[in-house]
Structures are given as C-alpha cells and as structure tokens.
Amino acid sequence: MLDEKVRAIGPLDAGQLTADINEELVELYKRSCAEITGLANTNALTGATNPVRSILKQGMGYWFKAIATNTTPMTFNGLPLNAASGAALAAGQVVIGGVYALISVGSPTVTEYRIISQLSAAKAPITRVYNSNATWTKPAGLSYIVVKVQAGGAGGSPTLGNPNTF
C-alpha cells in the first residue's frame, strides 16, 4: 500500500522488491491528477485525459477548465458528473472559466465522477517536469500540490511503471 516502508531482513529478493515498487507506482498512478483536454458540449461533456487513462479506477483524479456554464445536470464521457455529495449538479454550479477538480467513483467499475473542489478560476494548475535533480520551492499562496513520479528501468520487468497492469 502507498506510504508503506519496504522492510527486509537479510538480502532483498529482487522479485519481491520489484513487486513492491510496482505496487507503489500503481497507487501513485491511481492518485495522480490528469488534465481533461479537448472538452466539448455544455452539459454532456466529452474529452480526453492527459495523460491518457485507458483503465479507470475509483479515486483517480482529474481537472478541467469549464468551457461553458452548465444549464442542467452534467455528464462526462457518458457518466454522471455530480457534486461532491453525489447529488446531481444544479444549473450554474459549473461556471465558464472555472477550474474544477474531480474524482472517479465506483468499484469495481467507475459509475460516476464527482467534483471535489473548484480551483482558482483565474488560472489552471501549473505543471513542472524535472528530468534531473532539482530543488522545488513552494510558491506563496499555494495550498494544493499533486506529484507524479515516473521511475525508469526495472531490470526488464514488463509491469514496472505500466499503468495498464493492475
């Protein structure tokens, strides 16, 4: 599970270590926040995720910048897009230009999305990519951060880092 330390007495078994790391990466992937791009329509939203998510799991995070103010309850890619409580959205709850964070809900199959927060209407989240060692300093006023970690290599393991392997 996420945030557990790998504890071993004696030599580490490479197979178990690889499995433990893969489990951590899968949990991080499921908790990453993907941008919804190419939005179309007002109430029956359609769009794609960046990065692409071919498998949906409960608790996956997303964000989008609204292209219109809703006039009826909403859907995203055919599934209900509801308030955090699970109630259908009322007209005007999603406002053009607003930036919204949402999660997927339902297990084992995702059955709906819920808006969990309205982010700043002034600007979308900032993405930073670090390909080498770097120091990150928290900007003033920042209250929310999402970190995506992608590891390289695994001694040829076909599953390490593969988001399609759950």
C-alpha positions in Angstrom: 0.0 0.0 0.0 1.0 3.6 -0.5 3.3 5.1 2.1 4.5 1.8 3.5 8.2 1.3 4.0 9.7 -1.8 2.4 11.3 -3.7 5.3 13.6 -6.7 4.8 15.8 -8.7 7.0 18.8 -10.1 5.1 19.3 -9.9 1.4 16.4 -8.4 -0.7 14.6 -10.7 -3.1 14.7 -8.9 -6.4 11.3 -10.3 -7.4 9.6 -9.2 -4.2 11.3 -5.8 -4.4 10.1 -5.3 -7.9 6.6 -6.3 -6.9 6.6 -3.9 -4.0 7.9 -1.0 -6.2 5.3 -1.8 -8.9 2.5 -1.7 -6.2 3.7 1.7 -5.1 3.8 3.0 -8.7 0.3 1.8 -9.4 -1.0 3.5 -6.3 0.7 6.8 -7.2 -0.7 6.5 -10.8 -4.2 6.0 -9.5 -3.8 9.1 -7.3 -2.3 11.3 -10.0 -4.4 14.2 -11.4 -4.9 14.1 -15.1 -6.0 17.1 -17.2 -9.2 16.7 -19.2 -8.5 18.2 -22.7 -10.5 18.7 -25.9 -13.7 19.5 -23.9 -16.8 19.7 -26.0 -20.5 20.4 -25.2 -22.1 22.2 -22.3 -23.9 19.6 -20.1 -22.8 16.3 -21.7 -19.1 16.9 -21.6 -16.8 14.9 -23.7 -13.0 15.0 -23.7 -9.8 13.0 -23.2 -7.3 12.8 -20.4 -3.7 13.9 -20.5 -2.1 11.5 -19.8 -4.4 9.0 -21.4 -6.1 6.7 -19.0 -7.2 3.5 -20.7 -8.2 1.9 -17.4 -10.4 3.8 -14.9 -10.2 3.0 -11.2 -12.0 4.5 -8.2 -10.4 7.6 -6.8 -8.5 8.7 -9.9 -8.2 12.5 -10.0 -8.9 14.9 -12.9 -9.1 18.6 -13.5 -10.7 20.7 -16.3 -11.4 24.3 -17.2 -15.1 24.7 -17.9 -15.9 25.9 -21.4 -19.5 26.8 -20.6 -21.8 27.3 -17.6 -24.0 24.2 -17.1 -27.8 24.6 -17.5 -28.8 21.0 -16.4 -27.2 18.1 -14.6 -23.9 17.1 -16.3 -22.2 14.0 -17.6 -18.6 13.4 -18.6 -18.0 10.9 -21.3 -21.4 9.4 -20.7 -21.1 9.0 -16.9 -22.8 11.4 -14.4 -20.7 14.3 -13.2 -22.0 15.1 -9.7 -21.4 17.3 -6.7 -19.0 16.0 -4.0 -22.1 14.8 -2.1 -23.1 12.6 -5.1 -26.1 14.8 -5.8 -26.7 15.9 -9.4 -25.4 19.3 -10.3 -27.9 22.2 -10.4 -27.8 24.7 -13.2 -25.0 27.2 -12.8 -22.8 25.1 -10.4 -20.1 24.8 -13.1 -19.2 28.2 -14.4 -17.4 29.1 -17.6 -13.7 29.6 -17.0 -13.8 27.9 -13.6 -11.2 25.2 -12.9 -12.6 22.0 -11.2 -11.0 19.0 -9.6 -12.9 15.7 -9.7 -12.5 12.1 -8.9 -13.9 8.9 -10.3 -16.3 6.9 -8.1 -17.4 3.3 -8.2 -15.8 -0.1 -7.6 -15.1 -2.3 -9.4 -16.4 -0.2 -12.3 -16.4 3.6 -12.3 -20.0 4.7 -12.3 -19.7 8.5 -11.9 -17.4 11.4 -11.4 -17.7 13.9 -8.5 -16.4 17.5 -8.4 -14.5 17.7 -5.2 -13.2 21.3 -5.5 -13.3 24.4 -7.5 -9.8 25.5 -8.1 -8.8 29.1 -9.0 -11.0 30.5 -11.7 -8.1 32.7 -12.7 -5.6 30.1 -13.8 -5.2 26.4 -14.4 -2.7 24.3 -12.4 1.0 24.7 -13.2 2.9 21.7 -14.5 6.6 21.3 -13.9 8.7 18.5 -15.3 12.0 17.6 -13.7 14.3 15.3 -15.6 17.2 15.6 -13.2 17.9 16.7 -9.6 16.3 19.9 -8.7 15.0 22.0 -5.8 11.4 23.0 -5.7 10.2 25.9 -3.6 6.6 26.3 -2.7 5.1 29.5 -4.2 3.4 31.9 -1.8 -0.4 31.2 -1.5 -0.1 27.6 -2.8 -2.4 25.3 -0.9 -2.6 22.1 -3.1 0.0 20.1 -4.9 -0.1 16.9 -7.0 3.1 15.0 -7.6 3.5 12.4 -10.3 6.6 10.2 -10.2 7.7 8.1 -13.0 10.6 5.7 -12.5 12.9 4.3 -15.1 14.0 0.8 -15.7 13.3 -2.4 -13.7 15.8 -4.9 -14.9 13.5 -5.7 -17.8 10.3 -6.1 -15.7 7.3 -5.9 -18.1 5.0 -4.5 -15.4 7.0 -1.8 -13.5 5.7 1.6 -14.4 3.0 0.2 -16.7 -0.3 1.8 -15.7 -2.3 -0.8 -17.5 -1.0 -3.5 -15.2 -3.2 -3.5 -12.1 
